[in-house]
């Protein structure tokens, strides 16, 4: 199985901050890496697929990068609506796996 | 417009079998590259992938749960059913179904149901 390790597990940030979350895969997954945002009591929402492609309707302050084993989700300027938990997920092979999540909290 | 909705019992007893149905609209599970998966999330914990069924009836399961899971589809009714046997309190979670498309988004889960909370308790 491919393991995904996210860091940090949580962070505190202020509105307007630049936030970076990393996801490391236990083996090469090319660009088969996806990012989701989840708010309490809600289903996850796809933000980025194929490492850097922005899902339709997602604000451009979200961006993704990386390939191989190391990936990054960046929020260029944090908005109040962005406080949530973020998950990476690989679709290179089954079993599909998710990272353990990164909770972005208000400082 | 793609929508998915989970349905099934919200309270099951230990050792019983859980059966969840995902009813969807806005896409066809006969389209090449399309699949429907199940993902669960215990309270306060991370997402866990369970199973996936594709347009060609290819079925994939979580290795740790493979012996307890069965996934099937009814393309005429636009439904996917997940069964999980021998339920235990540790299986208490919100269960989501989600659509994936190998052609459009490299197999990411682009559309999700609202989730079905399941509690396992005697």
Contacts between the chains, C-beta under 8 A, distances in Angstrom:
chain1	res1	chain2	res2	distance
A	1	B	63	6.8
A	31	B	106	7.4
A	32	B	106	5.5
A	32	B	107	6.9
A	34	B	105	7.6
A	34	B	106	7.5
A	34	B	108	3.9
A	34	B	109	7.5
A	36	B	47	7.9
A	36	B	109	7.6
A	38	B	47	7.8
A	43	B	96	5.7
A	43	B	98	7.9
A	43	B	112	3.9
A	43	B	113	6.6
A	43	B	114	6.0
A	43	B	115	5.5
A	44	B	47	6.7
A	44	B	96	7.7
A	44	B	109	7.4
A	44	B	112	6.1
A	45	B	112	7.5
A	46	B	105	7.4
A	46	B	108	5.5
A	46	B	109	6.4
A	46	B	110	5.1
A	49	B	105	4.3
A	49	B	106	5.8
A	49	B	108	3.9
A	49	B	110	7.4
A	50	B	105	7.0
A	50	B	106	4.6
A	50	B	108	7.6
A	53	B	105	7.6
A	55	B	105	7.5
A	55	B	108	8.0
A	55	B	110	6.9
A	87	B	46	7.0
A	87	B	47	5.8
A	89	B	47	7.6
A	89	B	49	7.8
A	89	B	108	7.1
A	89	B	109	7.4
A	91	B	100	7.3
A	91	B	106	5.5
A	91	B	107	3.4
A	91	B	108	5.8
A	94	B	52	6.5
A	94	B	60	4.1
A	95	B	49	5.9
A	95	B	60	7.1
A	95	B	61	7.6
A	95	B	62	5.1
A	95	B	63	6.0
A	96	B	37	7.0
A	96	B	49	4.3
A	96	B	52	6.8
A	96	B	107	7.7
A	97	B	49	6.4
A	98	B	39	7.8
A	98	B	46	6.1
A	98	B	47	4.4
A	98	B	48	7.1
A	98	B	49	6.5
A	99	B	46	7.5
A	100	B	46	4.9
A	101	B	46	5.0
A	101	B	47	7.6
